[in-house]
Amino acid sequence: MLAAWRQLREQGAVFDKAVRALAKADPACRPLMSVPGVGVLSVLAYVSTVEDPARFNRSRSVGAHMGPTPRQHQSGEVGRRPGFAVRRRWPARCP
């Protein structure tokens, strides 16, 4: 059982190196990884979920695409927030 555990740890280390190399090779991931507290898996999940940022009109639309964000209904002078728009997006929204 101890040998199986060691082998599993070695495979995990190999996988970790491969994921880090993948993130470092992608030019879209590099600036996001410079943000403190944002890890390699978070960056890869975000980049793979958003794919083409040009398809969103504003940054607020990206938030609504990624997960629960307040809806906004505005008509003229009245602006109200009736609730949350929930969209299940894995891997961006992983518990």
Backbone as a chain_set.jsonl record, in Angstrom:
{"seq": "MLAAWRQLREQGAVFDKAVRALAKADPACRPLMSVPGVGVLSVLAYVSTVEDPARFNRSRSVGAHMGPTPRQHQSGEVGRRPGFAVRRRWPARCP", "coords": {"N": [[0.812, -1.178, 0.0], [1.984, 1.204, 0.682], [3.796, 1.528, -1.392], [2.072, 1.951, -3.533], [0.978, 4.388, -2.773], [3.245, 6.039, -2.919], [3.761, 5.893, -5.664], [1.479, 7.12, -6.628], [1.835, 9.708, -5.656], [4.106, 10.422, -7.141], [3.056, 10.382, -9.733], [1.232, 12.435, -9.465], [2.991, 14.601, -9.123], [4.203, 14.677, -11.639], [1.975, 15.298, -13.217], [1.374, 17.818, -12.14], [3.631, 19.318, -12.948], [3.264, 19.214, -15.723], [0.86, 20.628, -16.034], [1.587, 23.151, -15.075], [3.539, 23.821, -16.995], [1.941, 23.953, -19.263], [0.317, 26.156, -18.659], [2.247, 28.203, -18.471], [3.141, 28.282, -21.074], [1.055, 29.345, -22.52], [0.136, 32.417, -23.827], [-2.056, 33.915, -22.966], [-2.45, 33.172, -20.37], [-0.289, 33.998, -18.827], [-0.329, 36.835, -17.919], [-2.495, 36.703, -16.147], [-1.634, 34.953, -14.195], [0.082, 36.491, -12.742], [-1.355, 37.813, -10.861], [-1.832, 38.128, -7.413], [-2.646, 35.32, -5.432], [-4.015, 33.925, -7.369], [-4.058, 30.893, -8.881], [-2.498, 28.32, -10.944], [-4.368, 26.403, -11.855], [-6.77, 27.811, -11.59], [-6.381, 29.887, -13.421], [-6.135, 28.457, -15.846], [-8.685, 27.287, -15.933], [-10.293, 29.577, -16.123], [-9.394, 30.774, -18.548], [-9.98, 28.728, -20.379], [-12.741, 28.64, -20.155], [-13.677, 31.214, -20.846], [-12.592, 31.543, -23.398], [-12.77, 33.271, -26.06], [-12.339, 36.536, -25.466], [-13.389, 38.694, -26.845], [-15.99, 38.243, -27.515], [-17.634, 39.137, -25.547], [-19.419, 41.992, -24.534], [-18.959, 43.688, -22.37], [-17.111, 43.756, -19.27], [-18.739, 42.986, -17.195], [-20.451, 41.184, -18.34], [-18.879, 38.933, -18.593], [-18.636, 38.101, -15.952], [-21.295, 37.343, -15.454], [-21.457, 35.201, -17.153], [-19.71, 33.421, -16.01], [-20.702, 32.653, -13.482], [-22.75, 32.868, -10.462], [-24.084, 35.979, -10.466], [-25.405, 39.196, -9.702], [-28.459, 39.926, -11.32], [-29.412, 42.518, -13.577], [-31.851, 44.849, -14.225], [-32.623, 47.448, -16.16], [-34.382, 50.264, -17.025], [-34.632, 53.203, -18.401], [-34.834, 55.461, -15.83], [-35.127, 53.734, -13.773], [-33.589, 51.271, -11.934], [-33.153, 47.996, -11.025], [-32.439, 45.121, -9.014], [-33.319, 41.998, -9.245], [-32.541, 39.407, -8.406], [-30.37, 36.551, -8.422], [-28.486, 35.452, -11.206], [-27.972, 32.306, -12.082], [-25.636, 30.233, -13.421], [-24.437, 27.204, -14.188], [-21.208, 26.472, -14.536], [-18.739, 24.413, -15.112], [-15.305, 24.079, -15.462], [-14.961, 26.453, -14.149], [-16.566, 27.156, -12.0], [-16.046, 25.538, -9.48], [-16.668, 23.572, -6.675]], "CA": [[0.0, 0.0, 0.0], [2.896, 2.335, 0.723], [4.35, 1.684, -2.747], [1.019, 2.545, -4.359], [0.885, 5.788, -2.372], [4.41, 6.723, -3.497], [3.556, 5.992, -7.103], [0.434, 8.119, -6.83], [2.464, 11.025, -5.442], [4.976, 10.696, -8.286], [2.195, 10.719, -10.863], [0.702, 13.771, -9.185], [4.053, 15.57, -9.376], [4.342, 14.761, -13.096], [0.809, 16.028, -13.684], [1.531, 19.205, -11.71], [4.617, 19.934, -13.839], [2.665, 19.353, -17.051], [-0.139, 21.703, -15.973], [2.33, 24.42, -14.97], [4.159, 24.091, -18.294], [0.862, 24.343, -20.166], [-0.089, 27.525, -18.323], [3.335, 29.121, -18.794], [3.285, 28.355, -22.527], [-0.072, 30.077, -23.087], [0.309, 33.851, -23.574], [-3.229, 34.475, -22.276], [-2.391, 32.794, -18.95], [0.81, 34.643, -18.104], [-0.693, 38.019, -17.114], [-3.425, 36.344, -15.072], [-0.89, 34.28, -13.124], [0.808, 37.474, -11.945], [-2.266, 38.309, -9.825], [-1.631, 37.371, -6.178], [-3.738, 34.454, -5.009], [-4.583, 33.207, -8.505], [-3.184, 29.77, -9.192], [-2.419, 27.793, -12.302], [-5.633, 25.763, -12.223], [-7.78, 28.859, -11.741], [-6.115, 30.583, -14.677], [-6.495, 27.568, -16.954], [-10.144, 27.158, -15.962], [-10.845, 30.845, -16.61], [-9.068, 30.948, -19.966], [-10.701, 27.741, -21.184], [-14.161, 28.953, -20.106], [-13.935, 32.449, -21.581], [-12.126, 31.289, -24.759], [-12.544, 34.486, -26.823], [-12.892, 37.648, -24.698], [-14.03, 39.674, -27.722], [-17.42, 37.953, -27.669], [-18.348, 39.821, -24.466], [-19.461, 43.439, -24.739], [-18.384, 44.351, -21.201], [-16.57, 42.823, -18.276], [-19.861, 42.515, -16.394], [-20.998, 40.019, -19.041], [-18.017, 37.79, -18.274], [-19.048, 37.649, -14.619], [-22.567, 36.637, -15.562], [-21.196, 33.94, -17.845], [-18.932, 32.528, -15.155], [-21.385, 32.114, -12.322], [-23.83, 33.66, -9.893], [-23.9, 37.416, -10.342], [-26.718, 39.834, -9.654], [-29.076, 40.376, -12.563], [-29.737, 43.933, -13.571], [-32.888, 45.278, -15.15], [-32.647, 48.895, -16.156], [-35.168, 50.906, -18.063], [-34.693, 54.638, -18.086], [-34.3, 55.872, -14.548], [-35.34, 52.693, -12.776], [-32.646, 50.157, -11.963], [-33.429, 47.087, -9.913], [-31.727, 43.84, -9.015], [-34.306, 41.054, -8.714], [-32.003, 38.174, -7.84], [-29.122, 36.084, -8.985], [-28.507, 34.635, -12.416], [-27.089, 31.179, -11.786], [-25.268, 29.385, -14.545], [-23.459, 26.212, -13.747], [-20.09, 26.355, -15.465], [-17.569, 23.717, -14.614], [-14.513, 24.06, -14.251], [-14.791, 27.776, -13.544], [-17.266, 27.143, -10.726], [-15.798, 24.219, -8.877], [-16.78, 23.732, -5.209]], "C": [[0.866, 1.257, 0.0], [3.501, 2.595, -0.659], [3.324, 2.329, -3.675], [0.873, 4.027, -4.04], [2.035, 6.596, -2.952], [4.237, 6.924, -4.996], [2.497, 7.05, -7.432], [0.984, 9.531, -6.642], [3.374, 11.395, -6.603], [4.159, 11.083, -9.516], [1.579, 12.109, -10.68], [1.731, 14.854, -9.463], [4.259, 15.761, -10.884], [3.183, 15.565, -13.693], [0.918, 17.511, -13.341], [2.519, 19.946, -12.609], [4.03, 20.181, -15.219], [1.647, 20.499, -17.086], [0.548, 23.059, -15.881], [2.981, 24.795, -16.296], [3.115, 24.547, -19.308], [0.437, 25.786, -19.913], [0.997, 28.533, -18.686], [3.51, 29.289, -20.295], [2.183, 29.187, -23.178], [0.078, 31.566, -22.795], [-0.886, 34.498, -22.873], [-3.172, 34.203, -20.774], [-1.353, 33.589, -18.171], [0.403, 35.887, -17.325], [-1.632, 37.684, -15.958], [-2.714, 35.668, -13.911], [-0.101, 35.262, -12.274], [-0.059, 38.065, -10.831], [-2.064, 37.488, -8.552], [-2.871, 36.559, -5.806], [-4.402, 33.678, -6.126], [-3.6, 32.134, -8.922], [-3.297, 29.315, -10.634], [-3.752, 27.181, -12.728], [-6.747, 26.79, -12.411], [-7.621, 29.592, -13.067], [-6.511, 29.72, -15.867], [-8.004, 27.386, -17.068], [-10.783, 28.421, -16.527], [-10.62, 31.008, -18.109], [-9.835, 29.96, -20.832], [-12.209, 28.007, -21.191], [-14.491, 30.181, -20.943], [-13.618, 32.279, -23.065], [-11.794, 32.591, -25.491], [-13.154, 35.678, -26.085], [-13.634, 38.669, -25.562], [-15.527, 39.422, -27.87], [-18.264, 38.592, -26.563], [-18.282, 41.327, -24.688], [-18.8, 44.192, -23.598], [-17.916, 43.307, -20.208], [-17.664, 42.257, -17.386], [-20.495, 41.265, -17.024], [-20.167, 38.767, -18.772], [-18.388, 37.228, -16.913], [-20.342, 36.886, -14.659], [-22.4, 35.291, -16.241], [-20.535, 32.923, -16.919], [-19.722, 31.951, -13.991], [-22.426, 33.038, -11.758], [-23.435, 35.126, -9.724], [-25.275, 38.061, -10.324], [-27.209, 40.218, -11.047], [-29.332, 41.868, -12.446], [-30.782, 44.199, -14.633], [-32.951, 46.788, -15.062], [-33.492, 49.38, -17.325], [-35.309, 52.365, -17.689], [-34.045, 54.944, -16.758], [-34.372, 54.788, -13.491], [-34.314, 51.579, -12.978], [-32.904, 49.253, -10.774], [-32.658, 45.792, -10.103], [-32.644, 42.781, -8.411], [-33.731, 39.793, -8.09], [-30.7, 37.801, -8.507], [-29.373, 35.272, -10.243], [-27.511, 33.505, -12.189], [-26.88, 30.365, -13.049], [-24.191, 28.445, -14.059], [-22.405, 26.043, -14.822], [-18.952, 25.631, -14.762], [-16.525, 23.87, -15.674], [-14.372, 25.421, -13.58], [-15.453, 27.849, -12.183], [-17.126, 25.759, -10.125], [-15.868, 24.366, -7.368], [-15.508, 23.412, -4.476]], "O": [[0.51, 2.259, -0.619], [3.695, 3.746, -1.048], [3.677, 3.163, -4.509], [0.666, 4.836, -4.944], [1.831, 7.713, -3.427], [4.532, 7.993, -5.529], [2.628, 7.784, -8.412], [0.633, 10.442, -7.391], [3.414, 12.556, -7.01], [4.527, 12.0, -10.251], [1.43, 12.86, -11.644], [1.387, 15.914, -9.984], [4.466, 16.883, -11.345], [3.388, 16.408, -14.567], [0.59, 18.364, -14.165], [2.265, 21.089, -12.992], [4.264, 21.229, -15.82], [1.586, 21.249, -18.06], [0.133, 24.012, -16.54], [2.975, 25.965, -16.68], [3.383, 25.432, -20.12], [0.221, 26.548, -20.856], [0.682, 29.621, -19.168], [3.979, 30.334, -20.746], [2.37, 29.686, -24.288], [0.143, 31.952, -21.628], [-0.727, 35.543, -22.243], [-3.784, 34.93, -19.992], [-1.525, 33.826, -16.975], [0.759, 35.995, -16.152], [-1.567, 38.316, -14.904], [-3.143, 35.795, -12.764], [0.346, 34.904, -11.185], [0.458, 38.749, -9.947], [-2.121, 36.259, -8.609], [-3.996, 37.057, -5.862], [-5.272, 32.849, -5.862], [-2.456, 32.422, -9.273], [-4.077, 29.846, -11.424], [-4.213, 27.418, -13.844], [-7.578, 26.642, -13.307], [-8.603, 29.882, -13.75], [-7.156, 30.205, -16.797], [-8.543, 27.336, -18.173], [-11.716, 28.339, -17.325], [-11.546, 31.34, -18.85], [-10.296, 30.321, -21.915], [-12.888, 27.632, -22.146], [-15.483, 30.185, -21.671], [-14.327, 32.831, -23.906], [-10.626, 32.977, -25.534], [-14.377, 35.821, -26.077], [-14.438, 39.439, -25.037], [-16.257, 40.309, -28.311], [-19.492, 38.582, -26.647], [-17.221, 41.873, -24.992], [-18.153, 45.216, -23.819], [-18.276, 42.133, -20.294], [-17.523, 41.148, -16.871], [-21.01, 40.399, -16.317], [-20.707, 37.661, -18.729], [-18.447, 36.011, -16.737], [-20.484, 35.877, -13.969], [-23.126, 34.344, -15.936], [-20.77, 31.72, -17.03], [-19.425, 30.84, -13.552], [-22.943, 33.902, -12.467], [-22.555, 35.456, -8.929], [-26.219, 37.508, -10.888], [-26.456, 40.768, -11.851], [-29.453, 42.407, -11.346], [-30.619, 43.822, -15.793], [-33.289, 47.346, -14.017], [-33.319, 48.946, -18.464], [-36.033, 52.709, -16.755], [-32.849, 54.717, -16.574], [-33.752, 54.902, -12.433], [-34.197, 51.019, -14.068], [-32.874, 49.708, -9.631], [-32.28, 45.429, -11.217], [-32.738, 42.676, -7.188], [-34.418, 39.16, -7.288], [-30.017, 38.646, -9.087], [-30.336, 34.51, -10.334], [-26.308, 33.756, -12.113], [-27.829, 29.876, -13.66], [-23.146, 28.877, -13.573], [-22.689, 25.525, -15.902], [-18.283, 26.205, -13.903], [-16.919, 23.78, -16.837], [-13.723, 25.526, -12.539], [-14.953, 28.536, -11.293], [-18.012, 24.916, -10.264], [-15.176, 25.223, -6.818], [-15.462, 23.504, -3.25]]}, "num_chains": 1, "name": "protein.A"}
